[in-house]
Amino acid sequence: MDENITGFVGLDAHAESTVIGLAEAGRPAPRFIGKASARVPEIKRALSKLGEPASLLIVYEAGPCGYGLARELRSAGYRCEVIAPSKIPKKSGDRIKTDRRDALKLASLARAGELVSVVIPDERDEAIRDLSRARVDAVRARLKARQQLKALLLRHGRRYSGKSSWTAAHERYLAEVSFKYPAQDIAYAEYRHAVGEGEVRVQRLSQSLSQEVEGWRMRPVVNALMSLRGLDLIGASTVVAELGDLRRFAHPRELMGYLGLVPSEHSTGSSRRQGAITKTGNSHVRRILVEAAWNYRFPARVTRILQVRQEGQPAEVRMIPWRAQLRLCHRDRRLTARGLQYNKVCIAIARELAGYIWDIGQHVTANP
């Protein structure tokens, strides 16, 4: 604990209000300070009555309010940390939850050193991450629109006999579909318009993301990760935008655990029982890695696309993707031959792929 810190402040931040609690150094019980609005100047006025900025440690939970408050307080000289809500200790018998209690609890746990803070991203990095997540939302909206259109066709017995949906042939089939009543034709046309708008939106956001990444300081890391099989520009950009500097993980197992790709465990005495993966941490990167893991069911080889992506990379970086292919493709075949359910095989490949991503992150740094 920093000896200069004499007060630990817990903030329960909401869209319209902020509740403040204070735990002074030592053993005094934390006390309720008051309630302020969500405006930063008013919060600063309330904090100025508690002591000098250098003597206070301020914490609040990560949530929908983002990192703006932490950046403003840090610029004013305060030491402010954003806390991971899933890592906050909870008592099994505690059944009362109020804003006041939450603020006092944060202050008390901060004094005890039992809180785990999250990394506050650079504003430019956060902007790329927002754009990447907007594209993910657009993809989900497009999927929902497609499902609604197919549901309408299925209700009326219209089944497409082709091999793949949403191809040029499928679009020609959809253009020829008609119904008995005009009201159904109107509903069908609206569903088709929604699908078309969703497709255009995804393409627009994908193009914007590609353009924004060009001038991003993390572009060298993105280029290096693109040399891995299964990671294109969109996937590599998502991984870097969500994880930031990979050197903050001291060991690849830390990254695997952060992504929730390690199995849960309940062991006691001589018994050891493992369950499904924990699914903690960043779900966006976990999804990208699981999707990329499917590519390792094919034999290891350097395709023309991978060769182009690896051009200009250092020799040690070019060797990491090849080692990854040799190991992961062999592991995929071995686990499949054992009769393991393939979704579990895919998770095992994704977990090890995270280790190779960590390795690349140790060799490549961002631009200044």
Secondary structure, 3 states (H helix, E strand, C coil): CCCCCCEEEEEEECCCEEEEEEEECCCCCCEEEEEEECCHHHHHHHHHCCCCHHHEEEEEECCCCCCHHHHHHHHCCCEEEEECHHHCCCCCCCCCCCHHHHHHHHHHHHHHCCCCECCCCCHHHHHHHHHHHHHHHHHHHHHHHHHHHHHHHHHCCCCCCCCCCCCHHHHHHHHHCCCCCHHHHHHHHHHHHHHHHHHHHHHHHHHHHHHHHHCCCCHHHHHHHCCCCCCCHHHHHHHHHHHCCHHHCCCHHHHHHHCCCCEEEEEECCEEEEEEECCCCCHHHHHHHHHHHHHHHCCCCCCHHHHHHHCCCCHHHHHHHHHHHHHHHHHHHHHHHCCCCHHHHHHHHHHHHHHHHHHHHHHCCCCC
